[in-house]
Amino acid sequence: MSSAKGRIPAMKTVSERSPGFPDALLTSRMVDDAPLNKILLEVVVYPKRLTVDDFDWILDLYETVCPRDRFKLFKITELPFWSQVADPVLTQSARAVRRSPYSFFEAARKRISEGRALEAQLWDGCEIDDPRGTFNLNIEALKRRKQGLAWYVRFLFPLDFATAQLSGLLRTLVDRLDVFSGHGGPVFAFARDKKDEAFTEIYAKARRFWGIDIDMLDLTPFRMRSELKSPCWLNALGSPFRDDPGVAARTEDLRADPDITVFDQRHATVFVLGAEPDALDRNRLVKKVLVYQRMAEVIDGFILDAVGPLAGDGFISNADATDAWLHRFSLGSNWMAAPDVQ
């Protein structure tokens, strides 16, 4: 595509080095010949708004990180199913511009112009049991009458995607897009049709492995205007967060930490916690967890609270478990003190 404005740097998709995660984290119970959960890599940003040019620019950016042979399926609000990119089902607006790049997203562009809610996704069709992992781009705007639109953009990658490229992707996004915040690193993916079973196992894993994010995009988008996700490997603070005097002062202290890299981008400050993602195994918590605790100090007072509960036996039977997980790096955390689930 060449219609979007702004230069997009080339990004590699071959892994330079995959995170060395233990088998206890990577192994999942099989149900119907598929794992309940697996670890993928993600980058998520919460834009304040998106224009049509921004939308096309994001599609261009996705082209630089996703192999062309994995551009297979797309989904929009108007279609209740995944359609083939090579032989797309076209809406009326798409048929009118079918020679334009990604014409099958024309209905999404129309929704953006009209200030309406939307969903626009690209996916390689790889299900959770596929050992190759999956590539996915999800651009969504949720709408409430009194609150307007809440945006998020999520890039999802296989675990062997080059982690060195994730920080570059997040920095590129927040240089172009005016965002509230963003985050990235390893995340639990799960079987959508077995969510309760999957989250029961995710709870047990999250009790031990603190460095893996949990997907809460069904609960939190509207709250991301004034709150933040708990520290991840990658963290982006846009306004109002990085403009807060307390956050600004604590950020200056963080710049001196040799284990934290800080990038000042146009619309957000990006914090990279360590050279690569880490599972943060509670059985051998060492220096690396201190970096995440320092990040939690920087964003103290903004971390999401009173969320959930998440699905699964562990989160539902422990009423405070979701909030305890979100504040696991914060001063006075009781995540370590909670009973183990075997």
N, C-alpha and C positions, 0 to 999 in steps of 0.2 A: 504493500500500500504506500501511496505517496500523498494522500489527501490531507493527512494530519500535519499540524505544525510542530516544529521542534525536532532537533536532532536526537536520534535514539542510538546509543552505543551498542555495538555488537556484544553479545554475551554468549559464552560457551555453555553447552549442555552436557558435555562429557565430564564425569566426576574426576576431580583432582584427588580427593580423598574422602571417602564416606565416613560419617561418624562411627566410631568403634563402640557400638551399643551391644550390651550383653544379651545372650540368648534368652535369659529370663524376661527381658523386655520385649524382644522380637517374636517370641513364641506365643501363640494364642490357641485357645481351645477351638477345635473345629466343630462346626454345626452345619449339617447339610453340605459337607465337603468344602466348606469355606471358613476362614478364620473369622472370629468375632471382631477382631480389631487388628490394626497394624500401624506402624509408624511411617508417616510421610513428612515432607518438608513443606512449609507454607510461608507466604508473605501476605499480610493483610494490612490494608489502609482504610481509614474512615474519612473520606473526603467530605468537606462542607457542602460541596455542590459539584456537579459535573456538567460540562457543556457537550454538545455533539462533537466538537473538535477534540475534547478530552477523551471521549469515548473511542473515537477512531485512533487517537494516539495510543491508548491502552492496547487496542487490538494490534497495532504495529509493534508495540513493545513485546506483546506475547509471542509474536512471530520470531523475535530474537532469542527466546528462551525455550521454545517448544519445537521439537523436530517436525518438519513438514509432514512426515508420514504418520504423525499422531494428531493431525487435524482431521478428525473423523465425524464428530457429531456436534450439533448445536441445539440450543433450546432458548425459546423466548416466551414471554408471558402469553402470547396469542396461541401458542401450540402446546397442548397438554402432553407432549411426547418429545423424545429426542429425534431429530431429523438428520439425515446424511448431508454432510458438507458437500460431497461430490454430486449429490442428486437432491438438492434441497426442496422441501415443501415451502412454497413461497406465499406470503400474504399478498393482499392486493397492492399495498404500498411497495413491497419488494419487487413485484412484477413490473412496476412502473420504472424501476431503476436497475433492472436485473444485470446490466452490464457493468455496474459500478462494483468496486471491491466490497466483499462481504455484503452484498445486497440483501441477503436473508436477514440481516439485522436492521433493515430499514424501519420496521415497526418500533424497534427499541429507540432508534434515533428520533422518531416522531414523538414517542412518549417523553423523551428528555426535553424536546422543544416545548412540549405542552405542560411540563412540570408534573408528570404522572408517575406512579409507581411502575417499576419494571424489573424484569429478570432477563439477563442475557448471559448465556454460558457457552463455552467451547470445551469439549471433552474428547479424550481419545478412546472412550468406551471400555477401558480396562477396569474390570470389577475388582473387589477387594481380594479375591483369590488369585489374581494375576500376579505372578512373581516379579513382573516388570514395574510394579507400582502404577501410578497414573499421573497424567498431566491434565489440569483443569484450570480454566479461568471462569470466575463467577463475578459478574457485576450486577449488583442489586440496589434498588431504591425502594424502601418500605415507606408507606405513607399513612399518617394519621391526621385527622381533620385539624386538630388544634396544634399539632407538633410539626406539620409539614413532612419533608422527606428526610429519611435517615439512610445514608449511603454506606456501602462497603464494597471493596474490591479485593478479591482473594485469588492468589496464584497458588496452585497446589502442584507439588512435584514428587517424583519417586525419591526414595531415601538415598539412592546413589547419584542424585543430581549434585553438581559441584557446589558444596556449601559456600565456597568463596564467592560465588556469584549471587548469593542471596542478599548480602549486604549491599552490593552494587545495585541490585534491582530495587531494594527499598529506598536507597538514596536517590536513584533516578526518579522513582515515583514521587517522592516528596519534594524534589526539585521542581517538578512540573505542577503537581496538584496541591491545592490548599487543603490541608488535612487537619483534623483534630488530633489524630495519633495514628500509630501503626505498630506492628510487631511481626516477628518472624522467627523461624526455627522449627524444630521437630514438634509434631502434633499427633495426637491419637486420631486416626481415622477408624470408622466403625461401620458394621453392617447395619444399614438403615432399617431393614426389616426385622432386626433383632436387637433393637436399641437397648432394651432393659437388660438383656443378657450381656450385651457388649459392655455396658457401663458398670455392671457388677464386676466384671473383670478389670475394666479400666480403673475403677476405684482401688482395687488391690494393687495394681501396678503403680498408680499415682502415689500411693502411700509410701512406696519404696523409691520410685524414680521421680525426683522433683523437677527435673529439667524438661519435661514433656508437657506441652500445652494441651489444654482440653478445649475442644470446639464448643463455643457458647453463642454462636452467631444467631441462633433462634431466640435468644433471650436478651441480648445486650445492645443491638445497634443504636436504639434511641438514647441509651444511657452513655454512649461513648462521646457525647458532646461535653460532658462534665466529669467523666470518670475514665479510668484507665485499666487495662488488663494488668495482671500481676507480671513481674519481670520475666521476660523471655530472653532468648539469646540475642535477638535484635529488638530494639525499642526505639520508636520515633515519637517525639513530643512536639506537636505543633501548638499553635495558640488555641486556647488560653493557657495551656499548661507550662510551656517553656517561658512564658511571660510572667508567670507567678514569681514574686520576689524570693520566696523561700526556695522554690525549685531552682531558680537561677543561681542563687547563692550556693546551694548544695551541688549543682552541676559544676561550678568552678572547682570545688573540692575534688570532684570525681575525675577531672581532667588530669590530675597528677597521678592517678592510679595506672601503673604500667600494664595491668591486665585488662583495662577498659580503653577502647578506642572511641573517640567522640568526633562526629562529623557535623559541621554546621551547614545544613542545606538551606535552600531558599525558604521553604515553608515549615521545616521541622529540624530539630536536632536529633541525630541518630546515635544511639549508644550500642556498641558491639561488646558483649560480655565474654571476653576470652577469645582465643584464636579460632575456635570452632565450637559447634554445639556439644553439650555434654549431658548425659542422662542424669547426672547428679544423684548417684545411688546413695541412699541414706545409710547403707551399711558401710560405706567408706567415704562419707562426706569429709572433704578436705578443703583446701584453700579455695577451690573454685566456687563453692557455695557462698563464700564471703563476698564475692563480686556481686552476686545476685542480691544479697542482703544490703549491700551498699546502694544498689539501684532502687531497692524498695524504700530505703531512707530518702532518696531523692524525690520519689513520687508519693511519699507518705501523705495521707489525707485524701488522695485521689483514687486509690485502688478500689475497684468494684466491691460493693458490700450488699448484703441482703438480696442475694441472687439465688435462684433455684427453689427447691433442691434440684440437682441434676438427676437423671434417671439412674436406675440400678439399685440393688439392695443396699450397698454400702452408703451411698449418698442419701437415700430416702430414710433409712433407719437411723442415721445420725443427722439430726436436724441441722446442726451447724457445720456439717462436713464441707459443703460447697464453699461457704465463706472461709472456713479454716484453710482449705486448699488455696483459695485466692490470696490469702495472707500468710502463706507458708514461709515466706522470706522476711516477714515483718517482725519488728521487735515484739516479744511476748507471744509469738506464734505457738499454738497448741497442736499444730499438725503432727509434730514428732511425738507428742504425748498421747495422741489418740490410739486406741487399741489396734493391733495389726489384724488384717483380714487375710486369711490363708486361702 
